[in-house]
Amino acid sequence: MLEVDALQVQSYFPTEQGAILELQRRVATVHADFVTQYLLNLSAPKEQKLELLDAVKSDINESLLHAGAVG
């Protein structure tokens, strides 16, 4: 059986509102970049990729509306 050493990780999260907003912005940017690269690397026609991107945007907007984040 394979023996694996445990890895301990400590995470520190911001406590000030400005720093929390900055972290949220950075996470959103990384996520958006990932989705963009994923769509670009699909072996699908450009038109289909654009339809997928529109569907993702629509889903995000709907989720935000239900969460009360967009007025």
C-alpha positions, 0 to 999 in steps of 0.5 A: 500500500502507498504511504502518503504524508499529510500536508497541512495547509493554513489559509488566511482570508481578509477581514477588511471589506476592501480586501474581501472585495479585492479577493472576490474580484480576483477570484471572479477574474480567474474564473472568467479566464478559465471559462474563456480558455475552456471555450476557446479550446473546444473543437466547436464552430465559433458560432456554437462557442458564442452560444455557449458563452451567452448561455453561461452569461445568462445563467450567471445573471439568473443566479445573481438575480435569484441571490438578490445581487443584481437590482 
